[in-house]
Amino acid sequence: MEHYRKLERMYLSANMNTQIYDTTKITIADETAIISMTIDPKYFHALGAIHGSVYFKLLDDAAFFAVNSIVKDAFVLTTSFNINITRPVSSGKITATGKLKFKSRNLFVAESSLFDEKGREIAFGIGNFAKSKIPLTEEIGYQ
């Protein structure tokens, strides 16, 4: 579906993903999103594993795009997101999967899980999202 491809291009063209998370890949489908990236030492904290902010970003992004997959006219906003980190990781590829769990007129709830390349869950999260008044346009990378 073209809407999914436009969301994917919007995500990949964001400054954060072109300059910091430059190995990121994304696939969006109906009520789901999968985001993967290869770990690089630039993401490490002092103990040599990826920083919690990387876990948060991937989990939030996967849940966010699972929601925006069904909102076709506006950008959605994360209103809250809670994560649980279950194990450190310092090499390989990690993959976040997001899934829509609840939808109403004004509130969406999505969950996501983050896996290492051996298929072990290393973190999970759940968040609330709201439809914004910002239209999906080329100006914000939706093209």
Backbone as a printed PyTorch tensor [residue, N CA C, xyz], in Angstrom:
tensor([[[  0.8460,  -1.1710,   0.0000],
         [  0.0000,   0.0000,   0.0000],
         [  0.9010,   1.2470,   0.0000]],

        [[  0.5540,   2.2160,  -0.7960],
         [  1.3650,   3.4300,  -0.9390],
         [  1.5060,   4.1980,   0.3830]],

        [[  0.4650,   4.2260,   1.1800],
         [  0.5440,   4.9060,   2.4880],
         [  1.6880,   4.3410,   3.3280]],

        [[  1.8390,   3.0310,   3.3570],
         [  2.9120,   2.4060,   4.1320],
         [  4.2820,   2.8090,   3.5910]],

        [[  4.4400,   2.7930,   2.2630],
         [  5.7220,   3.1590,   1.6610],
         [  6.0750,   4.6210,   1.9580]],

        [[  5.0790,   5.5090,   1.9350],
         [  5.3330,   6.9220,   2.2560],
         [  5.7560,   7.0810,   3.7030]],

        [[  5.1260,   6.3460,   4.6030],
         [  5.5420,   6.3920,   6.0100],
         [  6.9660,   5.8780,   6.1660]],

        [[  7.3000,   4.8050,   5.4690],
         [  8.6550,   4.2510,   5.5370],
         [  9.6800,   5.2700,   5.0470]],

        [[  9.3930,   5.9330,   3.9230],
         [ 10.3130,   6.9460,   3.4040],
         [ 10.4320,   8.1280,   4.3680]],

        [[  9.3150,   8.5160,   4.9830],
         [  9.3370,   9.6040,   5.9600],
         [ 10.2570,   9.2350,   7.1260]],

        [[ 10.1140,   8.0310,   7.6280],
         [ 10.9380,   7.5730,   8.7460],
         [ 12.4210,   7.5600,   8.3810]],

        [[ 12.7340,   6.9510,   7.2460],
         [ 14.1370,   6.7960,   6.8550],
         [ 14.8030,   8.1230,   6.5010]],

        [[ 14.0220,   9.1260,   6.1140],
         [ 14.6020,  10.4150,   5.7320],
         [ 14.7470,  11.3740,   6.9180]],

        [[ 14.2260,  11.0160,   8.0810],
         [ 14.3420,  11.8810,   9.2610],
         [ 15.8120,  12.0380,   9.6470]],

        [[ 16.1980,  13.2410,  10.0400],
         [ 17.5930,  13.5210,  10.4060],
         [ 18.1430,  12.5080,  11.4000]],

        [[ 17.3590,  12.1620,  12.4010],
         [ 17.7940,  11.2210,  13.4340],
         [ 18.2270,   9.8970,  12.8090]],

        [[ 17.4920,   9.4530,  11.8000],
         [ 17.7760,   8.1500,  11.2020],
         [ 18.8390,   8.2070,  10.1130]],

        [[ 19.0680,   9.3610,   9.4990],
         [ 20.1110,   9.4410,   8.4810],
         [ 21.4680,   9.7600,   9.0960]],

        [[ 21.4810,  10.4560,  10.2370],
         [ 22.7440,  10.8850,  10.8100],
         [ 23.2080,  10.0510,  11.9980]],

        [[ 22.2840,   9.5460,  12.7860],
         [ 22.6780,   8.7890,  13.9810],
         [ 22.4240,   7.2950,  13.8000]],

        [[ 21.2260,   6.9550,  13.4080],
         [ 20.8400,   5.5410,  13.2660],
         [ 20.8620,   5.1630,  11.7930]],

        [[ 22.0300,   5.2080,  11.1880],
         [ 22.1510,   5.1000,   9.7370],
         [ 22.0220,   3.6820,   9.1760]],

        [[ 21.8400,   2.6680,  10.0000],
         [ 21.6570,   1.3060,   9.4870],
         [ 20.2090,   0.8360,   9.6740]],

        [[ 19.3100,   1.7660,   9.9660],
         [ 17.9270,   1.4120,  10.2610],
         [ 17.1640,   1.0050,   9.0050]],

        [[ 16.3270,  -0.0130,   9.1510],
         [ 15.4110,  -0.4480,   8.0920],
         [ 14.0240,  -0.5640,   8.7060]],

        [[ 12.9780,  -0.2990,   7.8880],
         [ 11.6080,  -0.3420,   8.4030],
         [ 10.6790,  -0.9640,   7.3790]],

        [[  9.7200,  -1.7330,   7.8830],
         [  8.6450,  -2.2830,   7.0600],
         [  7.3390,  -2.0480,   7.8070]],

        [[  6.3830,  -1.4010,   7.1300],
         [  5.0900,  -1.0950,   7.7390],
         [  3.9960,  -1.8450,   6.9900]],

        [[  3.0640,  -2.3980,   7.7380],
         [  1.8850,  -3.0680,   7.1810],
         [  0.6930,  -2.6510,   8.0430]],

        [[ -0.4570,  -3.2380,   7.8040],
         [ -1.6670,  -2.8790,   8.5370],
         [ -1.5300,  -3.1950,  10.0180]],

        [[ -1.5250,  -2.1530,  10.8410],
         [ -1.4660,  -2.2460,  12.2980],
         [ -0.1610,  -2.8270,  12.8290]],

        [[  0.8880,  -2.8750,  11.9930],
         [  2.1740,  -3.4030,  12.4340],
         [  3.3340,  -2.6050,  11.8270]],

        [[  4.4620,  -2.6750,  12.4920],
         [  5.6990,  -2.1050,  11.9520],
         [  6.8760,  -2.9150,  12.4860]],

        [[  7.8700,  -3.0980,  11.6430],
         [  9.0900,  -3.8080,  12.0210],
         [ 10.2630,  -2.8990,  11.6910]],

        [[ 11.1100,  -2.6560,  12.6820],
         [ 12.2760,  -1.7930,  12.5040],
         [ 13.5060,  -2.5550,  12.9780]],

        [[ 14.5490,  -2.5480,  12.1580],
         [ 15.7850,  -3.2310,  12.5560],
         [ 16.9730,  -2.3110,  12.3350]],

        [[ 18.0200,  -2.6000,  13.0580],
         [ 19.2650,  -1.8650,  12.8880],
         [ 20.4330,  -2.7230,  13.3660]],

        [[ 21.5930,  -2.4100,  12.8370],
         [ 22.8160,  -3.0800,  13.2520],
         [ 23.4560,  -2.2470,  14.3620]],

        [[ 23.8460,  -2.9090,  15.4160],
         [ 24.4430,  -2.2340,  16.5610],
         [ 25.8430,  -1.7380,  16.2090]],

        [[ 26.1270,  -0.5430,  16.6590],
         [ 27.4230,   0.0890,  16.4500],
         [ 27.9080,   0.6000,  17.8160]],

        [[ 29.1990,   0.5660,  18.0850],
         [ 29.6950,   1.0610,  19.3770],
         [ 29.3080,   2.5190,  19.6840]],

        [[ 28.9420,   3.2970,  18.6800],
         [ 28.5420,   4.6760,  18.9440],
         [ 27.2590,   4.7540,  19.7720]],

        [[ 26.5340,   3.6380,  19.9050],
         [ 25.3030,   3.5940,  20.7070],
         [ 25.5470,   3.1350,  22.1460]],

        [[ 26.8060,   2.8530,  22.5220],
         [ 27.1240,   2.2530,  23.8150],
         [ 27.1690,   3.2660,  24.9550]],

        [[ 26.8090,   2.7730,  26.1380],
         [ 27.0700,   3.5260,  27.3660],
         [ 28.4290,   3.0610,  27.9030]],

        [[ 28.8070,   3.5190,  29.0800],
         [ 30.1410,   3.2600,  29.6360],
         [ 30.4640,   1.7730,  29.8300]],

        [[ 29.4380,   0.9270,  29.9480],
         [ 29.6790,  -0.5050,  30.1840],
         [ 29.7560,  -1.3310,  28.9030]],

        [[ 29.7000,  -0.6830,  27.7290],
         [ 29.8980,  -1.3960,  26.4780],
         [ 28.6790,  -2.0910,  25.9090]],

        [[ 27.4920,  -1.6630,  26.2780],
         [ 26.2530,  -2.1860,  25.6900],
         [ 25.4310,  -0.9820,  25.2220]],

        [[ 24.3970,  -1.2370,  24.4240],
         [ 23.6380,  -0.1040,  23.8950],
         [ 22.8930,   0.6300,  25.0100]],

        [[ 22.8510,   1.9220,  24.8710],
         [ 22.1990,   2.8070,  25.8370],
         [ 20.6860,   2.5980,  25.7960]],

        [[ 20.0310,   2.7940,  26.9210],
         [ 18.5770,   2.6370,  27.0100],
         [ 17.8110,   3.5210,  26.0480]],

        [[ 18.3830,   4.6530,  25.6550],
         [ 17.7000,   5.5260,  24.7050],
         [ 17.5120,   4.8520,  23.3460]],

        [[ 18.4170,   3.9510,  22.9850],
         [ 18.2920,   3.2160,  21.7210],
         [ 17.1330,   2.2200,  21.8210]],

        [[ 17.0430,   1.5340,  22.9480],
         [ 15.9080,   0.6340,  23.1720],
         [ 14.6030,   1.4270,  23.0480]],

        [[ 14.5530,   2.5520,  23.7730],
         [ 13.3400,   3.3720,  23.7660],
         [ 12.9790,   3.8170,  22.3550]],

        [[ 13.9390,   4.3350,  21.6200],
         [ 13.6580,   4.8470,  20.2730],
         [ 13.0650,   3.7720,  19.3820]],

        [[ 13.6860,   2.6140,  19.3500],
         [ 13.1930,   1.5550,  18.4610],
         [ 11.8110,   1.0550,  18.8920]],

        [[ 11.6050,   0.8830,  20.1900],
         [ 10.3030,   0.4250,  20.6700],
         [  9.2090,   1.4510,  20.3910]],

        [[  9.4790,   2.7220,  20.6930],
         [  8.5170,   3.7850,  20.4420],
         [  8.2290,   3.9160,  18.9560]],

        [[  9.2650,   3.9130,  18.1220],
         [  9.0770,   4.0500,  16.6820],
         [  8.2370,   2.9050,  16.1080]],

        [[  8.4980,   1.6870,  16.5300],
         [  7.7330,   0.5430,  16.0010],
         [  6.2600,   0.6390,  16.3960]],

        [[  5.9930,   0.9940,  17.6450],
         [  4.6030,   1.1480,  18.0840],
         [  3.9450,   2.3290,  17.3770]],

        [[  4.6700,   3.4390,  17.2870],
         [  4.1670,   4.6420,  16.6170],
         [  3.7220,   4.3400,  15.1890]],

        [[  4.5840,   3.6730,  14.4130],
         [  4.2440,   3.4140,  13.0150],
         [  3.1890,   2.3250,  12.8560]],

        [[  3.0580,   1.4500,  13.8260],
         [  1.9240,   0.5180,  13.8040],
         [  0.6230,   1.3060,  13.8860]],

        [[  0.6040,   2.3440,  14.7190],
         [ -0.5790,   3.2050,  14.8350],
         [ -0.7570,   4.0390,  13.5760]],

        [[  0.3160,   4.7170,  13.1220],
         [  0.1650,   5.6060,  11.9600],
         [ -0.1710,   4.8360,  10.6920]],

        [[  0.0060,   3.5130,  10.7090],
         [ -0.3710,   2.7060,   9.5420],
         [ -1.8660,   2.7900,   9.2610]],

        [[ -2.6690,   3.0330,  10.3000],
         [ -4.1230,   3.1150,  10.0850],
         [ -4.6400,   4.5480,  10.1050]],

        [[ -3.7860,   5.4980,  10.4750],
         [ -4.1650,   6.9150,  10.4350],
         [ -3.5480,   7.4740,   9.1630]],

        [[ -4.3800,   7.7160,   8.1770],
         [ -3.8690,   8.0270,   6.8460],
         [ -3.8560,   9.5050,   6.5030]],

        [[ -4.3720,  10.3560,   7.3860],
         [ -4.4400,  11.7740,   7.0510],
         [ -3.6140,  12.6720,   7.9640]],

        [[ -3.1370,  12.1580,   9.0700],
         [ -2.4240,  13.0070,  10.0270],
         [ -1.2940,  12.2390,  10.7060]],

        [[ -0.3430,  12.9950,  11.2130],
         [  0.7630,  12.4780,  12.0030],
         [  0.2150,  12.1340,  13.3840]],

        [[  0.6230,  11.0090,  13.9500],
         [  0.2070,  10.6990,  15.3180],
         [  1.3120,  11.1370,  16.2770]],

        [[  0.9650,  11.2950,  17.5370],
         [  1.9090,  11.7210,  18.5560],
         [  1.9430,  10.7080,  19.6860]],

        [[  3.1170,  10.4510,  20.2000],
         [  3.2510,   9.6270,  21.3960],
         [  2.8680,  10.4880,  22.5890]],

        [[  1.8960,  10.0330,  23.3640],
         [  1.5130,  10.7840,  24.5630],
         [  2.1260,  10.1710,  25.8230]],

        [[  2.4000,   8.8900,  25.7840],
         [  3.1460,   8.2350,  26.8610],
         [  3.7070,   6.9300,  26.3150]],

        [[  4.8420,   6.5150,  26.8600],
         [  5.4370,   5.2500,  26.4360],
         [  6.2840,   4.7200,  27.5740]],

        [[  6.0830,   3.4640,  27.9100],
         [  6.7710,   2.8310,  29.0240],
         [  7.5420,   1.6230,  28.5070]],

        [[  8.8250,   1.5160,  28.8970],
         [  9.6140,   0.3730,  28.4300],
         [ 10.1640,  -0.4360,  29.6000]],

        [[ 10.4770,  -1.6780,  29.2900],
         [ 11.1330,  -2.5980,  30.2190],
         [ 12.3040,  -3.2170,  29.4700]],

        [[ 13.4950,  -3.0560,  30.0000],
         [ 14.6890,  -3.6460,  29.3910],
         [ 15.0040,  -4.9240,  30.1490]],

        [[ 15.1060,  -6.0320,  29.4160],
         [ 15.2880,  -7.3270,  30.0700],
         [ 16.6920,  -7.9080,  29.9290]],

        [[ 17.4750,  -7.4200,  28.9620],
         [ 18.8490,  -7.9020,  28.8360],
         [ 19.6690,  -6.9270,  27.9990]],

        [[ 20.9660,  -6.8140,  28.3110],
         [ 21.8300,  -5.9350,  27.5210],
         [ 22.2150,  -6.6070,  26.2080]],

        [[ 22.5840,  -5.7910,  25.2450],
         [ 23.0740,  -6.3110,  23.9750],
         [ 24.1550,  -5.3600,  23.4730]],

        [[ 25.2020,  -5.9370,  22.8610],
         [ 26.3160,  -5.1010,  22.4210],
         [ 26.8260,  -5.4220,  21.0200]],

        [[ 26.1510,  -6.3520,  20.3340],
         [ 26.5730,  -6.6480,  18.9630],
         [ 25.4130,  -7.2540,  18.1850]],

        [[ 25.5740,  -7.2580,  16.8780],
         [ 24.5930,  -7.8860,  16.0020],
         [ 23.4920,  -6.9430,  15.5590]],

        [[ 22.4120,  -7.5550,  15.1300],
         [ 21.2530,  -6.8290,  14.6240],
         [ 20.1330,  -6.9410,  15.6520]],

        [[ 19.4110,  -5.8570,  15.8660],
         [ 18.2450,  -5.8800,  16.7480],
         [ 17.0200,  -5.4710,  15.9390]],

        [[ 15.8750,  -6.0430,  16.3170],
         [ 14.6370,  -5.8160,  15.5700],
         [ 13.4870,  -5.5500,  16.5240]],

        [[ 12.7970,  -4.4420,  16.2690],
         [ 11.6080,  -4.0820,  17.0490],
         [ 10.3660,  -4.3750,  16.2170]],

        [[  9.3810,  -4.9840,  16.8530],
         [  8.0990,  -5.2300,  16.1890],
         [  7.0160,  -4.4990,  16.9770]],

        [[  6.2340,  -3.7140,  16.2730],
         [  5.1560,  -2.9730,  16.9010],
         [  3.8110,  -3.4540,  16.4120]],

        [[  2.8140,  -3.4130,  17.3130],
         [  1.4850,  -3.9040,  16.9630],
         [  0.4310,  -3.0440,  17.6490]],

        [[ -0.5690,  -2.6470,  16.8880],
         [ -1.6920,  -1.8980,  17.4490],
         [ -2.5220,  -2.8240,  18.3280]],

        [[ -2.8540,  -2.3690,  19.5280],
         [ -3.6460,  -3.1810,  20.4590],
         [ -5.0530,  -2.6400,  20.6720]],

        [[ -5.2370,  -1.3190,  20.5670],
         [ -6.5310,  -0.6970,  20.8380],
         [ -6.6450,   0.5790,  20.0240]],

        [[ -7.8470,   0.8310,  19.5140],
         [ -8.0760,   2.0810,  18.7910],
         [ -9.4640,   2.6040,  19.1110]],

        [[ -9.5340,   3.9190,  19.2680],
         [-10.8110,   4.6070,  19.3980],
         [-10.6630,   5.9000,  18.6130]],

        [[-11.6150,   6.7620,  18.7140],
         [-11.5720,   7.9970,  17.9400],
         [-10.3660,   8.8710,  18.3170]],

        [[-10.0450,   8.9340,  19.5860],
         [ -8.9980,   9.8450,  20.0460],
         [ -7.7910,   9.1780,  20.6950]],

        [[ -7.8360,   7.8760,  20.9020],
         [ -6.7520,   7.1950,  21.5950],
         [ -6.3860,   5.9030,  20.8770]],

        [[ -5.0850,   5.6840,  20.7880],
         [ -4.5630,   4.4330,  20.2320],
         [ -3.5520,   3.8880,  21.2310]],

        [[ -3.5440,   2.5700,  21.3940],
         [ -2.5710,   1.9090,  22.2620],
         [ -1.8420,   0.8810,  21.4070]],

        [[ -0.5070,   0.9090,  21.5010],
         [  0.2970,  -0.0590,  20.7500],
         [  1.3930,  -0.5940,  21.6460]],

        [[  1.8020,  -1.8210,  21.3610],
         [  2.8920,  -2.4370,  22.0960],
         [  3.9980,  -2.8170,  21.1340]],

        [[  5.1850,  -2.9810,  21.6690],
         [  6.3050,  -3.3950,  20.8330],
         [  7.2730,  -4.2350,  21.6500]],

        [[  8.0110,  -5.0700,  20.9310],
         [  9.0490,  -5.9070,  21.5310],
         [ 10.3230,  -5.7440,  20.7210]],

        [[ 11.4440,  -5.8300,  21.4090],
         [ 12.7490,  -5.7070,  20.7640],
         [ 13.4990,  -7.0190,  20.9520]],

        [[ 14.0410,  -7.5440,  19.8520],
         [ 14.7060,  -8.8460,  19.8530],
         [ 16.1460,  -8.7260,  19.3730]],

        [[ 17.0340,  -9.5630,  19.9290],
         [ 18.3930,  -9.6280,  19.4020],
         [ 18.3990, -10.5680,  18.2020]],

        [[ 19.5580, -10.7320,  17.5930],
         [ 19.6070, -11.5390,  16.3660],
         [ 19.4220, -13.0380,  16.6200]],

        [[ 19.4430, -13.4580,  17.8890],
         [ 19.1670, -14.8540,  18.2300],
         [ 17.6830, -15.0770,  18.5140]],

        [[ 16.8760, -13.9980,  18.3800],
         [ 15.4340, -14.1100,  18.6110],
         [ 15.0160, -13.9550,  20.0560]],

        [[ 15.9510, -13.5760,  20.9370],
         [ 15.6240, -13.3760,  22.3530],
         [ 15.0470, -11.9780,  22.5490]],

        [[ 13.9720, -11.8810,  23.3120],
         [ 13.4100, -10.5740,  23.6180],
         [ 14.3480,  -9.8600,  24.5840]],

        [[ 14.7530,  -8.6370,  24.2270],
         [ 15.6710,  -7.8800,  25.0780],
         [ 14.9860,  -6.6810,  25.7250]],

        [[ 13.7970,  -6.3220,  25.2330],
         [ 13.0310,  -5.2220,  25.8220],
         [ 11.6220,  -5.2430,  25.2480]],

        [[ 10.6930,  -4.6170,  25.9680],
         [  9.3240,  -4.4850,  25.4640],
         [  8.7220,  -3.2020,  26.0170]],

        [[  7.6770,  -2.7410,  25.3660],
         [  7.0510,  -1.5050,  25.8040],
         [  5.6200,  -1.3840,  25.3370]],

        [[  4.9260,  -0.4120,  25.9030],
         [  3.5470,  -0.1190,  25.5100],
         [  3.3540,   1.3890,  25.6080]],

        [[  2.5900,   1.9160,  24.6600],
         [  2.4030,   3.3580,  24.6490],
         [  1.0290,   3.7900,  24.2050]],

        [[  0.7260,   5.0310,  24.5310],
         [ -0.5180,   5.6800,  24.1050],
         [ -0.1680,   6.7130,  23.0420]],

        [[ -1.0360,   6.8170,  22.0560],
         [ -0.8150,   7.6950,  20.9220],
         [ -2.1060,   8.4400,  20.6070]],

        [[ -1.9530,   9.6520,  20.0680],
         [ -3.1120,  10.4620,  19.6980],
         [ -2.9020,  11.0260,  18.3010]],

        [[ -3.9760,  11.1810,  17.5760],
         [ -3.9330,  11.7950,  16.2530],
         [ -3.7120,  13.2960,  16.4380]],

        [[ -2.7470,  13.8510,  15.6950],
         [ -2.4680,  15.2810,  15.7860],
         [ -3.2540,  16.0380,  14.7230]],

        [[ -3.0570,  17.3300,  14.6980],
         [ -3.6680,  18.1720,  13.6670],
         [ -2.6790,  18.4350,  12.5390]],

        [[ -1.5430,  17.7530,  12.5700],
         [ -0.5110,  17.9230,  11.5550],
         [ -0.7870,  16.9530,  10.4020]],

        [[ -1.1170,  17.4900,   9.2220],
         [ -1.4150,  16.5930,   8.1030],
         [ -0.1560,  15.8870,   7.5950]],

        [[ -0.3380,  14.7050,   7.0540],
         [  0.7530,  13.9820,   6.4210],
         [  0.9720,  14.6210,   5.0410]],

        [[  2.0890,  15.3480,   4.9080],
         [  2.3900,  16.0750,   3.6680],
         [  3.8390,  15.8620,   3.2850]],

        [[  4.1660,  16.2650,   2.0670],
         [  5.5490,  16.1640,   1.5960],
         [  6.4980,  16.9990,   2.4460]],

        [[  6.0170,  18.0900,   3.0080],
         [  6.8550,  18.9710,   3.8190],
         [  7.4500,  18.2500,   5.0360]],

        [[  6.7790,  17.2340,   5.5270],
         [  7.3160,  16.4900,   6.6750],
         [  7.9190,  15.1430,   6.2270]],

        [[  8.1120,  14.9940,   4.9150],
         [  8.7610,  13.7910,   4.3830],
         [  7.8250,  12.6920,   3.9390]],

        [[  6.5160,  12.9240,   4.0130],
         [  5.5280,  11.9250,   3.5880],
         [  5.3790,  12.0240,   2.0740]],

        [[  6.2220,  11.2740,   1.3550],
         [  6.2000,  11.3360,  -0.1140],
         [  6.5670,  10.0170,  -0.7500]]])
